[in-house]
């Protein structure tokens, strides 16, 4: 059963770390051009719901990954709104 958690943690790590370059570029350039506002609103709400689901079923890889991804996606969304 331990391999199941390992797969979950690896998947969580890879999908979460994929947002770091976008967040870094947005921070560095102070804009989020090329990022659809509608998509990021829907995506951020979706991540929040995945986080809630992970909390409800108490799956730590899902909770950790979606917490970090929600922070990164929220950062990009806020930068998109601020710097239009």
N, C-alpha and C positions, 0 to 999 in steps of 0.2 A: 504494500500500500504506500510505502514511502516514495516509490518512483512516481506515483500519481501526483503527490505534492511537488516533487521535483519538476515535473512537466508543467504544473500550474505556475510555479515560481519562475521558471524559464520563460514561459509564454507571457507572464505578467511583466517581467523585466524587459523583454524585447519590445512589446507593444507600448510600454511606458517610455522607454528610452528613445523611441522613435520621435517623440514630441520635443525632445531637448534641442535638436538643431533648429526647429521652427521657432521655439521660444527664444533661443539665443539670438537668432537673426532678427526677430521682432524687437528684442531689447536693444540690440546693437544699432539697428537702423531706425528705431523709433517709428516704425510703421509696420503694417501688416498687409501690404499690397498683395493682391493675388489670393487673398484669403477671403472666401465668401462669408459675409456676416451671418446670413441665414443658416448656412451650413454649420458655422461654429456655435450658434445659439442652439440649434437642434442637437449637435454633437455633445455640447456641454451638459444639456439637460439629460441626454441619454447616458452619459458617464455618471451623472449624479444618481440616476435610477439604478445603474449597475452597481454603484457603491451601496445604495440602500439594499438592493437584493443581496449583495455579498454579506452585509451586516446581518440581514434577516436569517440567512442560512449559515452564517458564521464560517465563511471560507476565507481564511487569511490571505492567500495569494490574491484573491479578487478584491479584498478590502484594501490591501496595501497598494496594489497597482492602480485601482480606480481612485484612491485618495490622491496619489501623486499625479496621475493623469488629469484628474479634475482640477488640481492646482495649476498645472501647466496650461491646460485648455482655457481655464478661466483667465489666466494671465494674458494669453494671446487674445482672447475675446475682449478683455478690457482695453488692451492696447489698440485693437482694431476700432473700438468705439471712440477712444480718446483721440487717436491720430487719424481717423477716417482716411 
